[in-house]
Amino acid sequence: MRHAPLTLAACLALSVPAAAQEAPLGWSELIAPDRLARSAVQSLLLALRTQTDLTWESMTVDMRRGTVALSGLTLRPMLEFDRDFDCRIDADRATLTLYDLATPDAMRLGLRLGGIEAALACLPPAAQMAPRMAGLSALSVPLVTAELSYDIPSAGADLGMFLQIDGALAAELSARFDYLWIEPEADGTDADPVAVAYLEEARLRIDDLGLWETLSALAPPPILDPETGGTAAAAFVQGALAGFAAPGPLPPEADALIASVAEAWQGFVADPGTLVLETGFDPEAPVYLDLEAYKPSPLALIVDLAPELATATRARRAAISPDRLAAALGPEGADLPRGERLTLGRALVTGDGAPRNLAAGQRLLRGLADEDDAEAQAALAQSLAATSPAEAYALALTAGDVALMDRLEADLELGRILAAQPGPEDLDPAGIDRLPDLRQAALAAAEGREMPRSYGQALVWAGLGRALGDAVSADLARGLEARFAAADPAGWEALAAAAEDEATRLWLETDLAERLGGE
């Protein structure tokens, strides 16, 4: 670590283009976004040279499009098993893209590499056997992509990766996280950072492009037999896991995985093509990934993720059949059972399970929404958010979709917001027997979780609470004023006046003040 300052200084110095060292530049040129981005990328690449030999022929930076492109890359990573330093990776082009630069609370990164040639020495010795038997002297990888979408407020993330090796396979990995962050070690040591990850779902899909023909020559006959292959594969997996469970039985999640292996492998041997490994737990209950606990035994990972093997993705297996879709789109679509209409409507507006058809899906969902079906109202609101935000907001109010309400309010004028909300008039104080009840009524009206959101009603209850000395109610009223008064002074004044009139009426015409004033 003693050479770190020198290394950093060298990186910063070398990252400055030669032209800048030959002639002075004006401030506008020095702080041009493309120039600053180029220097930052060069600094990162120079720092990367401490881990691998790295060269490139040219670099193009375009911050308007959010892209950095490198061409003619060559990497020579230092691998423990490659004692002769024969590993070399060449890539025609690498492009890093930052999407949605105008969106401050979201981050989306994309990496695309094309025209990759990698020496077999870059693989561990045991993994080199299959490509050598296939007659490959190097790995030809026409395309590698990786994409990360990260929501900064919630720390939710979507991760996707794709890899294709000519003559071997194509692999696709996708994962959705409810929460994802990297934290340094608490004790401040140089130990590796710790990932804090709550997983919603993950999937690994492998498509055979010729590798199976090579591997099948090495596999024992029973595992290749269409009649016995599934049983043989399941027995192999069971034997591999049994040692970790001794002396007790395997957990139910492992038994379920073994059963799925038997069925999936039987289908794959009969028709080699695709294998998919997917998590089997409920995405609505995200699983914390305890990476340290998974190191001693794979059983802990299997218990948490409940993985299943299949020859098609769960989404493909759950795809809407043409007959079901025809029934939904036909004249009898409105007469289908509630659950079927909801499923088909969601599929049509999202494109998950059926070709996306907003108009048809919204017709199905609107019929249910008119019947006060909260799930249909939420799905319909989501589908209308981009094109009809005011209508979507009204639906989100009745469905209690707080997150969607908040998102839509960022773009709606105060007048449209208040027009959709219940007004502050004719409120009934029944059930408010203590000051905490009054405070809760104000918070519930402002949030919209237990009742349709109404800022007018929130101001009424908050005004009464403030009159009785409740600090939380006073803070709530000040917060609403700070949020809306400057954006629409006239609209806010009208709302505040109506709320004040209603609060005064309740104070004078009911016994609320007497009941709560003695606390």
N, C-alpha and C positions, 0 to 999 in steps of 0.2 A: 504493500500500500504506500510505501515511501515515495514511489515514482508517480503516484496519481496526479499531483499538481503539475509535474512536467508533462505527463501525457495529455492532460486537459489543455494546457497551454499550447501544446503542439496541435491538438485538434482544432482549437479556435483559430490559430494562425493559419493553418493549412486550409481551413474552410473558407477563407477569404479568397475570391477569384484573383488570378494573376493580374487581370486588368486593373483591379482596384489598387494594386501595389505599384503600378506603373504611372498612373496619373490620378490626381485628386478628383474626387467626385463631389457633386453638390448634395445638399441634404436630401432633396427630393429623390435622388438616385440611391443614396445610402439607405433610406428607410422605405424604399419601394417594397410592397408586400412580397412580390415574387423573389426579390433579392434576399430579404430576410428569411423567407421560407427556404430558399436554396441553401443559405448558410446553415440554418438549423438542421436540415436534412444531411448536409455534408458532415456536420459535427457528429451526428448520430452514427453515420456510416463509418467515420474515422474511429469512433469509440468502439464500433463493432469489430474493427480489425484487431482488437485485443483478444477476441475469441476465435476469429477465423481469418484466413487470408481472403481479401475481397478486392476485386477491381471491377471497373465498369468503363464503358466507352463514352457514353454521353448521358447527360441529365437534362430533362425538360421540366420546368415548373410553371404551372398556370393556376394561380390562386383564384381567378374568377371561376374556373371550373372545379377548383379544389383538387387538382391532380398533380402528382409528381411521378414522372416516368423515367426509368433507367433502361438503357439498352446495352447489350453486350456484357452481361454480368458473368463473372467467374468467381466461384467460392471454392476454397480448399479448407474445409473444416478440420480441426484437430481432434481426431477420434481415438479413444484408448485402444480399440482393437485394430486400428489401421496403422500398424507400426512402420510400414513402408511409405506412408503418406501418399497413397495412390488415389485417395478419394478426391474427386473433382466434380463440381456441379457447374454446368454452363446453362445460362438462360438467355434467350433472345431478347426478352423484354419483361420488365416488372413495372406495374402501375399501382400506385397507392392513391386512392380516391377518398376525399372527405366530403360526404354528402350533407345536404341540409345545413349549410353553413349559416343560413339566416335564422335557424331555429336554436335559440340559446339554451333550451333545457333538454336537448337531445343530441346524441352524437352517433354518427354512423360512419364506419370505416370499411373500406373495401380494398382487398389486395388481390391482384391478378398477375400470375406469372405464366408465360407462354414459351413454347419451344425449349423445354428443359431436357438436357442430356446429363445423366448421372452415372458415374462409374459404379460397377457392382461392389467395389471396395468400400463404398459408402454404407453398405448394409452390413449388419453383423454376420460373421462367417456362417452361422447356421441358416441365415435367411438367404444366402447366396445360392444355395443348392437348386431351388426351384427355377429361378431364371436361367441358370446355367444349363439345366436339363432341357429348358425350352429353347435353347440355342441363342440366348441373348447374351451379348458381350457388354451391354450397357442398358440402362433403363431410359426409355424414351417417354417423356411425360409431356404431352402436348398442352395440358392445361392444369393449373392449380389455382383455386380461388379460395378466399377466406373473407368473411364479412361479419362484422360485429355491429349490432344496433344496441345502443345503451341509452336508457331513459334516466337522466340525471336525478330528478326529484325522487323517483321510486327505487333507483338502483336496479331496475329490471333490465334484462339483457336477452337478446337473441343472438346466437352464434351459429354460423354455418360454414362448412368447409367442403370442398370438392377436389378430388384427385383422380386423374385418369392416367393409367400406364398402358401404353400400346401393347397389344398382344397378351395382356394379363388381366386387368380389372379396372373398374371404376368404383370409387368409394365416395360416399356422401355422409357426412356427419352433421347433425343439427341438434341444438340444445336450446331450451328456453329456461331462463332463470327468473325466479321471483325476486331474488336479491343477489347481487354479485359485486364483490369488492375485494381488493388486495390490501392487506394490512401488514405493516412491518412487525418484526418481533417486538414484543412489549419491553423486553429487557435492553433494547438498544444494541444488541450484538449484530454481528455480520451474518447471522443465520438467514436462510431463505425467507422471503415474505410468506405470509399465510393467507390462503384464499378463504374468504367467507362466502359460501355459495349455498343458496337454497334453490334446488332444482325443481322445475315443474314437469318437464318431460325431456327425453333425449332419444335419438334414433341414429343407428348406424346401418346404412344400406350398402351392400356390395353386389355389383353386377359383374358376372363373369364375362371376360373378353378373350378367353383363351387359357387362363391359368388353370382352370379345372382339368383340362385335357392333360396338362403336365402333372398336376398333383394326383390325378386318379391313377397314374402309373406307379405311384409310390404307396398308395393306400392299400390296406389288406382287403381281400375279396369280399368278406362279409359286409363291409361298410359301403361297398359299391353295388350290392345286390338290391334291386328295387323292392324285393320282398322282405329282406332282413336288414337293409341299411339303416332304417330308423331305429330299430331295436339296438343294433350294434353301436350306433352313435350315442344313443342315450346311455348305454352301459358304459361307454368310454367316459362320458361326462360324469356319470355317477361315481365311477371309480376314482376319477381325479378329485372330486369334491369330498369323497368319504374320508380321506385322510385328515382333512381339516375339521371334520365333525366328531372324530373318535374321542371318547367311546360312545357318544350319544348318537341319536338319529339326525338326519339332515333336516333343516328347517323347512316348513311348508313352501316357502318361496323357492328353495332349491328344487324341491320335488316338482313344482309347477314348471320351472325352467327345463328340467329334464324331460318332462312330458312334452313340452313345446318343441324341444330338440328332436324327439322321436318323430313327431308329426311333420315338422318342417323339413328334416333331412330326408325323410321318405319321399316327400314331394320334390325336393331338389334333385335327388338321384334319378328320379323318373324323368324329370325335365329340367336339366341344369340351366340356371339363369340368374336368379336373384335370391339373396338371403338378407333378411332384415332383423336386427336386434333392437328391440324397443323397451323402454321402461314400462312397467305395468301398474304402477301406483296411480292414485287419483291425482291429476294435475291441480285440482283445487286444494290439495293438502301438500304443499311443497316440502321436499325432503332436504334436510341439512346434510351436506356432503362432509362427513368427518374423515378427511383424507388420511389422517394418522391412524385411525382405527381400521382402515382398509388394508394397511400394509401387511399385518401378520397373516391375514386370511381373506380370501375372496368371498367367504360366506357372509361377512358383515356387509359387504357391498351388495351382494345378491339380496339379502334381507331388506336393505333399504330401497333398492331400485326395483325389485321384483321383475327382472328382465324376462322377456319372452322372445323366442326365435320363430320366425315365420318366413314364408316365401313371398310375401307382399306386405306393404305397410298397413298399419291399422286403418289409416284413412282410405286406402284403396279397398280394403276388405269391407269398409263401412260405406262405400260409395253408393249413392242412390241409383237403383236400377232404372232402366228406361221406362218400365211399366209404372213404377211409383211416381216418377217424374211426370209422365203423361197424365196420370190421374190428378196430380196436383195442378197441372196447367190446364186441365180440361174444365168443362162447365160444372163438374161435380166437386171441384177442388175445395170449395167452401163448405162442403158437407162432410169432409173427412174428419176423423176423430181429432180432438184437440191436440194430443201429443204428436200425431202425424203431421198436422198442419204446422206446428211449431218447429219440428225437426226439418221439414222440407223448406219452410220459409227461411230458417236460419241458413240452410245449405245454399239456397238460391241467392241470398243477399251477401253472403261471404265468399261464395265460390269454393267452399270446403265440402266435398262430397258430391257436388253437382256443378255444372257450368254456371258461372255467375249470371244471374238475370235479375237485376234490381227491381224492375217493375213487377215481375211475377212474384218474387219473394215478398215484396212490400204489400202486394194485394192479400196474400195469405196472412201475413202478420197483422195487417190493419184490421182484418176481420176479428182476430183474437184480441187486439188492443181495444177495439170498440166494446168488447165484452169484459173489459177491465182485467185482462190477463197481464200481470206485471212482467212476466218473462218476455212475452211478445212485445209489450211496450218498450222494454229495454232494448231488445234486438232491433225493433223498428227505429227507435231513436238513434242507435248507432249507425244504421244504414242511411239515415237522413242528415247526419251531422254535417257532412261536407256540402250538401246541396240546399238543404232547407233547415238552417240552424234554429230558426224561431220555432218551427214545428217540432224539431228534435228536442228542443229545450222543454217544451210543454209536455212531451211524452216522458222525458227524463224526470220531470217533477213528479208525475203520478207514479212512475216506476220506482222512484227513490234511488236513481242512479247518480249518486253524489259526484263521483269522479267525472262523469260526462257533463253534469251541470256545471261544475267548476271550469271544465275545458271550454264549454260553449260560452259561458259568461265572459271569458276573456275577449271574445270578438263581438258580443252583442251589446247594443246600446241599452242604457238603463231603462228607457221606456219600453223596449221589447221584453226585457226581463220582468219588469213589474206587471206588464200586461198579461203575462202567462201565470204569474203567482196569485194566490188568494190575497185579497185585500185585507186591510187592518180593521175593517168595520165589524160591528156586532159580535164581538168576541164574548165568550162565556167563561167566567172564571171558576166554574164548577170543577172541583178536584184540586184546586190550588188552596191548600190549607196551611202551608208553611212557606217561609221565604225560600227554602231550597226548591220547592215545587215551582215557584215563580221563576227562579233562575233557570231551572231545567226547561220550562216552557219557552223562555227566550232563546236558549241555546238550540232546542229542537227546531224551532221555527227558522233560525238562521242556518242550520246545517241541512235540514231536510231529510233526516234519516228516519225519524219516527212519524213524520207527517210531511205533507208537501211543503217545500221551502217557501217561506214568505218573509221577506225583509221588513215589510210593514208590520206584520204581527210581532216579529222579533223586536222591533222598536217599541211597540206598545208594552210588551212585558218587560223589556229592559228599562223603559222609562219608569214603570212602576217600581221595579226593583231598585233603581237608582234613588228614587224618592224615599225608599225605605232603608237606604244606606248600604245596599249590596254593591260591593266593589266590582264583582264579576260582571254584573249587569251594566254598570257604568262603562267598563272597559269594552264590552260588546257594542254598546251604542257608539262609543267613540271610534271603534274600529270600522263600523259600517259607514260612518260619516267620512272618515279619512279615505275610504275606498271609493265612494261614489260622489261626494259633494263637488269635488273639483271637476270631475268628468262631465257632470250634467247638473249644474247648480239649480236650474229651474225645476227639473224633475225631482231632485233630491228635496228641495224646499217643499214641494207639494206633498211628497210622501211623508216627510217629517211632520208637516202640519196635520195631516190626516191621522198620523199615529198619536200625536199629542192630544188631538181632540178625543180620540177613542180612549186614551189613558185617563184623561180627565173625566170622561163619562163613567168609566168603571170606578173611579175613585169616589164620584158623587152618588151614583145610582146603585151601587152594590155595597155589601159589607166587607169588601176585600181589605180596605184600609184598616177597619177595626179588627178584623181577624188576624192580620199580619203585623199591625203596628205595635202590638204588645210584646213582640218577640225581642 
